[in-house]
């Protein structure tokens, strides 16, 4: 007997073939944490859903539950490949929960006010915010949280009762620093991120801690704060290479800064890694295609996006701050080597 047309498959069809009540199907598809069923029952329901190609009627469900059936994700810039990994993780988790993910970007002129208004008006059921903290005016955020609206910050610390999910940026920076120390470098500089940005501050602390543990005290001018851009990294590396005693190794707070640093090194006639080693936080496909391929610390970006969606959709109490620590990995390529 041929499978039914997926456009005509109903919740009752799935329940009958899976040998469960219709409410169980609904709660499995919505990933209801309060549902207590055996793993094999849950797997059987999902298998029938896949076989029949069943898709819930989102419009009808929203009418029944007074929910939008969608969550939002705000990022700073679609052009930054780092955020693509966060989006992938969030989208997969939203899909598994039967929700739509709506993603938008902000800049310093537009801010996040329009997206916060979507949450306030109930047009999205929750909001993940990966945009910088200065894009989130407290007078807009705090009333939403106080009213019970679901809002979670991704990789930036919140204030008051605003929940956040962080990566272990300090551990990533320590991992990068120890790699350079293990290679034998002592003249180690840092192209730090923006001075007022939480992620940059955490990476800066982690890097400084690792150097101190290794018995290395860099001079003050070995740390340059700049924005997370190629241009910022290029300018910072140029300034480091003009010092009377330039570094033999540099830690860049992100891949974009590292790309600019490589450009500045080439312009100064410095060989990487022959004259200068370079390591950066975050790993993207482009890092392996650079010349030379860039040594990086791979961070759990996709896992953070997934954790954000699950925190929004779960009814369980959650801590104000959660840190996603794994998987984290040093990816050694060709931009790091012992000092000449």
GUTORFI-670063 format. One record per residue (C-alpha): residue in three letters; z, y, x. Coordinates in steps of 0.02 Angstrom, whole numbers, plus 50000, padded with zeros to 5 digits. Each point is the difference from the previous one (the first is absolute). Last residue first. Layout:
<atom type="ALA" w="Z" v="Y" u="X"/>
...
This chain:
<atom type="UNK" w="50733" v="51555" u="53192"/>
<atom type="UNK" w="50122" v="49980" u="49858"/>
<atom type="UNK" w="50003" v="49829" u="49915"/>
<atom type="UNK" w="49876" v="49981" u="49856"/>
<atom type="UNK" w="49974" v="50068" u="49823"/>
<atom type="UNK" w="49839" v="50056" u="49916"/>
<atom type="UNK" w="49919" v="49827" u="49996"/>
<atom type="UNK" w="50078" v="49907" u="49854"/>
<atom type="UNK" w="50181" v="49950" u="49966"/>
<atom type="UNK" w="50039" v="49990" u="49814"/>
<atom type="UNK" w="50188" v="50023" u="49983"/>
<atom type="UNK" w="50053" v="49925" u="49833"/>
<atom type="UNK" w="50098" v="50047" u="49845"/>
<atom type="UNK" w="50002" v="49884" u="49848"/>
<atom type="UNK" w="50129" v="50042" u="49944"/>
<atom type="UNK" w="50122" v="50145" u="49993"/>
<atom type="UNK" w="49984" v="50071" u="49825"/>
<atom type="UNK" w="50150" v="50116" u="49984"/>
<atom type="UNK" w="50080" v="50036" u="49831"/>
<atom type="UNK" w="50088" v="50159" u="49952"/>
<atom type="UNK" w="50075" v="50045" u="49830"/>
<atom type="UNK" w="50049" v="49819" u="49974"/>
<atom type="UNK" w="49919" v="49909" u="49853"/>
<atom type="UNK" w="50069" v="49944" u="49833"/>
<atom type="UNK" w="49886" v="49871" u="49919"/>
<atom type="UNK" w="49876" v="50052" u="49867"/>
<atom type="UNK" w="49855" v="49969" u="50116"/>
<atom type="UNK" w="49839" v="50098" u="49973"/>
<atom type="UNK" w="50032" v="50147" u="50115"/>
<atom type="UNK" w="50081" v="49898" u="50139"/>
<atom type="UNK" w="49859" v="49873" u="49990"/>
<atom type="UNK" w="49872" v="50141" u="50018"/>
<atom type="UNK" w="50087" v="50071" u="50153"/>
<atom type="UNK" w="50024" v="49831" u="50081"/>
<atom type="UNK" w="49814" v="49965" u="49988"/>
<atom type="UNK" w="49957" v="50166" u="50083"/>
<atom type="UNK" w="50129" v="49966" u="50136"/>
<atom type="UNK" w="49926" v="49826" u="50029"/>
<atom type="UNK" w="49828" v="50077" u="50026"/>
<atom type="UNK" w="50070" v="50119" u="50129"/>
<atom type="UNK" w="50097" v="49869" u="50097"/>
<atom type="UNK" w="49973" v="50082" u="50172"/>
<atom type="UNK" w="49891" v="49945" u="50146"/>
<atom type="UNK" w="50055" v="50080" u="50164"/>
<atom type="UNK" w="49845" v="50048" u="50097"/>
<atom type="UNK" w="49902" v="49974" u="50162"/>
<atom type="UNK" w="49830" v="50083" u="49980"/>
<atom type="UNK" w="49833" v="49920" u="50044"/>
<atom type="UNK" w="49920" v="50093" u="50145"/>
<atom type="UNK" w="49888" v="50063" u="49929"/>
<atom type="UNK" w="50052" v="49994" u="49818"/>
<atom type="UNK" w="49950" v="49851" u="49893"/>
<atom type="UNK" w="50170" v="49915" u="49996"/>
<atom type="UNK" w="50085" v="50159" u="49939"/>
<atom type="UNK" w="49866" v="50024" u="49866"/>
<atom type="UNK" w="50066" v="49848" u="49905"/>
<atom type="UNK" w="50167" v="50089" u="49973"/>
<atom type="UNK" w="50166" v="49977" u="50089"/>
<atom type="UNK" w="50144" v="50119" u="49982"/>
<atom type="UNK" w="50105" v="50081" u="50139"/>
<atom type="UNK" w="49911" v="50043" u="50162"/>
<atom type="UNK" w="49989" v="49944" u="50182"/>
<atom type="UNK" w="49916" v="50085" u="50149"/>
<atom type="UNK" w="50000" v="49961" u="50187"/>
<atom type="UNK" w="49932" v="50127" u="50126"/>
<atom type="UNK" w="49915" v="49990" u="50168"/>
<atom type="UNK" w="49922" v="49827" u="49989"/>
<atom type="UNK" w="50034" v="49978" u="49814"/>
<atom type="UNK" w="49906" v="50107" u="49954"/>
<atom type="UNK" w="49909" v="50095" u="50138"/>
<atom type="UNK" w="50033" v="50186" u="50015"/>
<atom type="UNK" w="49851" v="50115" u="50025"/>
<atom type="UNK" w="50080" v="50142" u="49903"/>
<atom type="UNK" w="49873" v="49987" u="49858"/>
<atom type="UNK" w="50031" v="49813" u="49992"/>
<atom type="UNK" w="50187" v="50027" u="49983"/>
<atom type="UNK" w="49973" v="50132" u="49865"/>
<atom type="UNK" w="49894" v="49880" u="49896"/>
<atom type="UNK" w="50128" v="49861" u="50021"/>
<atom type="UNK" w="50136" v="50119" u="49940"/>
<atom type="UNK" w="49897" v="50045" u="49846"/>
<atom type="UNK" w="49985" v="49816" u="49956"/>
<atom type="UNK" w="50187" v="49980" u="50031"/>
<atom type="UNK" w="50042" v="50141" u="49880"/>
<atom type="UNK" w="49899" v="49913" u="49864"/>
<atom type="UNK" w="50086" v="49835" u="50041"/>
<atom type="UNK" w="50177" v="50063" u="49971"/>
<atom type="UNK" w="50155" v="50058" u="50094"/>
<atom type="UNK" w="49912" v="49992" u="50168"/>
<atom type="UNK" w="50097" v="49925" u="50146"/>
<atom type="UNK" w="49936" v="50055" u="50170"/>
<atom type="UNK" w="50001" v="49918" u="50171"/>
<atom type="UNK" w="49973" v="50062" u="50179"/>
<atom type="UNK" w="50070" v="50171" u="49959"/>
<atom type="UNK" w="49942" v="50161" u="50081"/>
<atom type="UNK" w="50094" v="50076" u="50147"/>
<atom type="UNK" w="49944" v="50182" u="50014"/>
<atom type="UNK" w="49959" v="49995" u="49815"/>
<atom type="UNK" w="49819" v="50023" u="49948"/>
<atom type="UNK" w="49986" v="49819" u="49942"/>
<atom type="UNK" w="50139" v="50026" u="49873"/>
<atom type="UNK" w="49917" v="50155" u="49926"/>
<atom type="UNK" w="49835" v="49909" u="49979"/>
<atom type="UNK" w="50090" v="49855" u="49919"/>
<atom type="UNK" w="50077" v="50117" u="49872"/>
<atom type="UNK" w="49836" v="50087" u="49961"/>
<atom type="UNK" w="49909" v="49835" u="49975"/>
<atom type="UNK" w="50139" v="49928" u="49892"/>
<atom type="UNK" w="50001" v="50153" u="49888"/>
<atom type="UNK" w="49811" v="49996" u="49982"/>
<atom type="UNK" w="50003" v="49816" u="49954"/>
<atom type="UNK" w="50130" v="50035" u="49867"/>
<atom type="UNK" w="50181" v="49956" u="49961"/>
<atom type="UNK" w="50066" v="50174" u="50037"/>
<atom type="UNK" w="50079" v="50048" u="50164"/>
<atom type="UNK" w="50167" v="49986" u="50089"/>
<atom type="UNK" w="49988" v="49984" u="50189"/>
<atom type="UNK" w="50128" v="49900" u="50100"/>
<atom type="UNK" w="49973" v="49991" u="50189"/>
<atom type="UNK" w="50043" v="50185" u="50015"/>
<atom type="UNK" w="50186" v="49961" u="49985"/>
<atom type="UNK" w="49999" v="49887" u="50151"/>
<atom type="UNK" w="50012" v="49813" u="49968"/>
<atom type="UNK" w="50166" v="49909" u="50027"/>
<atom type="UNK" w="49969" v="49817" u="50042"/>
<atom type="UNK" w="50143" v="49875" u="50017"/>
<atom type="UNK" w="49917" v="49868" u="49892"/>
<atom type="UNK" w="50129" v="50024" u="49861"/>
<atom type="UNK" w="49963" v="50186" u="50008"/>
<atom type="UNK" w="49813" v="49966" u="49985"/>
<atom type="UNK" w="50031" v="49889" u="49848"/>
<atom type="UNK" w="50109" v="50132" u="49916"/>
<atom type="UNK" w="49872" v="50137" u="50030"/>
<atom type="UNK" w="49864" v="49894" u="49919"/>
<atom type="UNK" w="50107" v="49959" u="49849"/>
<atom type="UNK" w="50052" v="50181" u="49974"/>
<atom type="UNK" w="49820" v="50063" u="50012"/>
<atom type="UNK" w="49940" v="49866" u="49880"/>
<atom type="UNK" w="50134" v="50051" u="49874"/>
<atom type="UNK" w="49959" v="50185" u="50017"/>
<atom type="UNK" w="49815" v="49967" u="49979"/>
<atom type="UNK" w="50029" v="49900" u="49841"/>
<atom type="UNK" w="50112" v="50138" u="49929"/>
<atom type="UNK" w="49878" v="50143" u="50027"/>
<atom type="UNK" w="50072" v="50165" u="50062"/>
<atom type="UNK" w="49947" v="49989" u="50181"/>
<atom type="UNK" w="49823" v="49942" u="49960"/>
<atom type="UNK" w="49957" v="49839" u="50093"/>
<atom type="UNK" w="50047" v="49963" u="50179"/>
<atom type="UNK" w="49881" v="49983" u="50146"/>
<atom type="UNK" w="50127" v="49919" u="50116"/>
<atom type="UNK" w="50008" v="49992" u="50189"/>
<atom type="UNK" w="50045" v="49860" u="50120"/>
<atom type="UNK" w="50021" v="50027" u="50187"/>
<atom type="UNK" w="50101" v="49841" u="50026"/>
<atom type="UNK" w="49865" v="49868" u="49978"/>
<atom type="UNK" w="50029" v="49823" u="50064"/>
<atom type="UNK" w="49903" v="49897" u="49872"/>
<atom type="UNK" w="50167" v="49954" u="49920"/>
<atom type="UNK" w="50035" v="50185" u="49974"/>
<atom type="UNK" w="49834" v="50024" u="49911"/>
<atom type="UNK" w="50032" v="49852" u="49885"/>
<atom type="UNK" w="50179" v="50058" u="49973"/>
<atom type="UNK" w="49936" v="50168" u="49939"/>
<atom type="UNK" w="49882" v="49923" u="49872"/>
<atom type="UNK" w="50134" v="49885" u="49931"/>
<atom type="UNK" w="50124" v="50144" u="49992"/>
<atom type="UNK" w="49873" v="50103" u="49902"/>
<atom type="UNK" w="49976" v="49859" u="49875"/>
<atom type="UNK" w="50188" v="49975" u="49983"/>
<atom type="UNK" w="50024" v="50184" u="49961"/>
<atom type="UNK" w="49860" v="49995" u="49874"/>
<atom type="UNK" w="50084" v="49863" u="49899"/>
<atom type="UNK" w="49895" v="50028" u="49844"/>
<atom type="UNK" w="50081" v="50087" u="49854"/>
<atom type="UNK" w="50015" v="49976" u="49813"/>
<atom type="UNK" w="50078" v="50146" u="49907"/>
<atom type="UNK" w="50104" v="50032" u="49845"/>
<atom type="UNK" w="50036" v="50177" u="49938"/>
<atom type="UNK" w="50183" v="50011" u="49948"/>
<atom type="UNK" w="50045" v="50148" u="50109"/>
<atom type="UNK" w="49873" v="50023" u="50139"/>
<atom type="UNK" w="49857" v="49888" u="50052"/>
<atom type="UNK" w="49949" v="49936" u="50169"/>
<atom type="UNK" w="49818" v="49974" u="50039"/>
<atom type="UNK" w="49906" v="49838" u="50021"/>
<atom type="UNK" w="49949" v="49980" u="49818"/>
<atom type="UNK" w="50096" v="50104" u="49873"/>
<atom type="UNK" w="50040" v="49921" u="49832"/>
<atom type="UNK" w="49992" v="50076" u="49826"/>
<atom type="UNK" w="50046" v="49914" u="49838"/>
<atom type="UNK" w="50048" v="50127" u="49868"/>
<atom type="UNK" w="50181" v="49984" u="49945"/>
<atom type="UNK" w="50025" v="50181" u="49944"/>
<atom type="UNK" w="50101" v="50037" u="50158"/>
<atom type="UNK" w="49853" v="49938" u="50104"/>
<atom type="UNK" w="49880" v="50116" u="49911"/>
<atom type="UNK" w="50121" v="50147" u="50009"/>
<atom type="UNK" w="50018" v="49972" u="50188"/>
<atom type="UNK" w="49815" v="49998" u="50042"/>
<atom type="UNK" w="49937" v="50167" u="49934"/>
<atom type="UNK" w="50141" v="50112" u="50062"/>
<atom type="UNK" w="50003" v="49896" u="50160"/>
<atom type="UNK" w="49823" v="50055" u="50044"/>
<atom type="UNK" w="49902" v="49850" u="50061"/>
<atom type="UNK" w="49856" v="50047" u="50115"/>
<atom type="UNK" w="50121" v="50049" u="50139"/>
<atom type="UNK" w="50054" v="49818" u="50004"/>
<atom type="UNK" w="49832" v="49940" u="50060"/>
<atom type="UNK" w="49896" v="49891" u="49882"/>
<atom type="UNK" w="50037" v="49813" u="49984"/>
<atom type="UNK" w="50060" v="50019" u="49821"/>
<atom type="UNK" w="50008" v="49851" u="49883"/>
<atom type="UNK" w="50005" v="50046" u="49815"/>
<atom type="UNK" w="50053" v="49905" u="49846"/>
<atom type="UNK" w="49946" v="49966" u="49822"/>
<atom type="UNK" w="49850" v="50116" u="50009"/>
<atom type="UNK" w="49942" v="50113" u="49857"/>
<atom type="UNK" w="50183" v="50020" u="49952"/>
<atom type="UNK" w="49997" v="50191" u="49996"/>
<atom type="UNK" w="50121" v="50017" u="50145"/>
<atom type="UNK" w="49906" v="49872" u="50103"/>
<atom type="UNK" w="49835" v="50089" u="49976"/>
<atom type="UNK" w="50088" v="50165" u="50039"/>
<atom type="UNK" w="50054" v="49929" u="50167"/>
<atom type="UNK" w="49817" v="49972" u="50037"/>
<atom type="UNK" w="49956" v="50181" u="49964"/>
<atom type="UNK" w="50146" v="50064" u="50105"/>
<atom type="UNK" w="49954" v="49901" u="50155"/>
<atom type="UNK" w="49936" v="50143" u="50106"/>
<atom type="UNK" w="49832" v="50084" u="49971"/>
<atom type="UNK" w="49991" v="50119" u="50149"/>
<atom type="UNK" w="50094" v="49892" u="50126"/>
<atom type="UNK" w="49894" v="49849" u="49959"/>
<atom type="UNK" w="50017" v="49861" u="49875"/>
<atom type="UNK" w="49917" v="49833" u="49972"/>
<atom type="UNK" w="49986" v="49890" u="49847"/>
<atom type="UNK" w="50018" v="49816" u="49958"/>
<atom type="UNK" w="50013" v="49921" u="49827"/>
<atom type="UNK" w="50057" v="49819" u="50005"/>
<atom type="UNK" w="49975" v="49900" u="49839"/>
<atom type="UNK" w="50132" v="49877" u="49944"/>
<atom type="UNK" w="50003" v="49815" u="49958"/>
<atom type="UNK" w="50140" v="49964" u="50123"/>
<atom type="UNK" w="49886" v="49904" u="50117"/>
<atom type="UNK" w="49880" v="50147" u="49994"/>
<atom type="UNK" w="50138" v="50121" u="50046"/>
<atom type="UNK" w="50050" v="49892" u="50149"/>
<atom type="UNK" w="49821" v="49989" u="50062"/>
<atom type="UNK" w="49973" v="50187" u="49977"/>
<atom type="UNK" w="50159" v="50045" u="50092"/>
<atom type="UNK" w="49955" v="49893" u="50150"/>
<atom type="UNK" w="49822" v="50064" u="50008"/>
<atom type="UNK" w="50056" v="50180" u="49978"/>
<atom type="UNK" w="50122" v="49987" u="50145"/>
<atom type="UNK" w="49863" v="49927" u="50109"/>
<atom type="UNK" w="49880" v="50140" u="49954"/>
<atom type="UNK" w="50135" v="50126" u="50043"/>
<atom type="UNK" w="49982" v="49968" u="50186"/>
<atom type="UNK" w="49812" v="50029" u="49987"/>
<atom type="UNK" w="50026" v="50190" u="49983"/>
<atom type="UNK" w="49848" v="50069" u="49908"/>
<atom type="UNK" w="50085" v="49976" u="49831"/>
<atom type="UNK" w="50128" v="50133" u="50047"/>
<atom type="UNK" w="50180" v="50039" u="49955"/>
<atom type="UNK" w="50036" v="49851" u="49887"/>
<atom type="UNK" w="50064" v="49997" u="49821"/>
<atom type="UNK" w="50010" v="49833" u="49909"/>
<atom type="UNK" w="50009" v="49989" u="49811"/>
<atom type="UNK" w="50050" v="49862" u="49882"/>
<atom type="UNK" w="49906" v="49938" u="49848"/>
<atom type="UNK" w="50032" v="49905" u="49838"/>
<atom type="UNK" w="50035" v="50165" u="49911"/>
<atom type="UNK" w="50155" v="49938" u="49910"/>
<atom type="UNK" w="50050" v="50021" u="49817"/>
<atom type="UNK" w="50030" v="49812" u="49993"/>
<atom type="UNK" w="49894" v="49952" u="49852"/>
<atom type="UNK" w="49870" v="50137" u="50020"/>
<atom type="UNK" w="49989" v="49968" u="50187"/>
<atom type="UNK" w="49973" v="49815" u="49968"/>
<atom type="UNK" w="49858" v="50035" u="49879"/>
<atom type="UNK" w="49911" v="50111" u="50125"/>
<atom type="UNK" w="50029" v="49879" u="50144"/>
<atom type="UNK" w="49926" v="49851" u="49907"/>
<atom type="UNK" w="50056" v="49867" u="50121"/>
<atom type="UNK" w="49865" v="49916" u="50105"/>
<atom type="UNK" w="49971" v="49811" u="49990"/>
<atom type="UNK" w="49869" v="49925" u="50114"/>
<atom type="UNK" w="50029" v="49831" u="49920"/>
<atom type="UNK" w="50023" v="49910" u="50165"/>
<atom type="UNK" w="50098" v="50142" u="50078"/>
<atom type="UNK" w="50122" v="50016" u="49855"/>
<atom type="UNK" w="50017" v="49811" u="49994"/>
<atom type="UNK" w="50049" v="49998" u="50185"/>
<atom type="UNK" w="50122" v="50143" u="49973"/>
<atom type="UNK" w="50089" v="49904" u="49862"/>
<atom type="UNK" w="50006" v="49840" u="50104"/>
<atom type="UNK" w="50072" v="50093" u="50151"/>
<atom type="UNK" w="50139" v="50076" u="49893"/>
<atom type="UNK" w="50041" v="49829" u="49930"/>
<atom type="UNK" w="49999" v="49923" u="50174"/>
<atom type="UNK" w="50119" v="50134" u="50063"/>
<atom type="UNK" w="50125" v="49962" u="49863"/>
<atom type="UNK" w="50038" v="50136" u="49875"/>
<atom type="UNK" w="50133" v="50136" u="49992"/>
<atom type="UNK" w="49920" v="50163" u="49945"/>
<atom type="UNK" w="50109" v="50149" u="50045"/>
<atom type="UNK" w="49888" v="50054" u="50145"/>
<atom type="UNK" w="49853" v="50027" u="49878"/>
<atom type="UNK" w="49842" v="49980" u="50104"/>
<atom type="UNK" w="49896" v="50077" u="49859"/>
<atom type="UNK" w="49885" v="49848" u="49998"/>
<atom type="UNK" w="50151" v="49883" u="49997"/>
<atom type="UNK" w="50080" v="50102" u="49860"/>
<atom type="UNK" w="49845" v="49994" u="49891"/>
<atom type="UNK" w="49974" v="49814" u="50028"/>
<atom type="UNK" w="50183" v="49964" u="49961"/>
<atom type="UNK" w="49991" v="50103" u="49840"/>
<atom type="UNK" w="49853" v="49895" u="49942"/>
<atom type="UNK" w="50107" v="49843" u="50006"/>
<atom type="UNK" w="49953" v="49865" u="50124"/>
<atom type="UNK" w="49882" v="49851" u="50005"/>
<atom type="UNK" w="49881" v="50081" u="50127"/>
<atom type="UNK" w="49852" v="49961" u="49886"/>
<atom type="UNK" w="50087" v="50068" u="49845"/>
<atom type="UNK" w="50073" v="50153" u="50089"/>
<atom type="UNK" w="49832" v="50049" u="50073"/>
<atom type="UNK" w="49913" v="49989" u="49831"/>
<atom type="UNK" w="50143" v="50095" u="49917"/>
<atom type="UNK" w="49980" v="50143" u="50124"/>
<atom type="UNK" w="49821" v="50014" u="49943"/>
<atom type="UNK" w="49831" v="49956" u="50074"/>
<atom type="UNK" w="49859" v="50094" u="49914"/>
<atom type="UNK" w="49940" v="50103" u="50149"/>
<atom type="UNK" w="50021" v="49846" u="50109"/>
<atom type="UNK" w="49869" v="49907" u="49897"/>
<atom type="UNK" w="50074" v="49827" u="49977"/>
<atom type="UNK" w="49980" v="49864" u="50131"/>
<atom type="UNK" w="49863" v="49873" u="49964"/>
<atom type="UNK" w="50050" v="49832" u="49922"/>
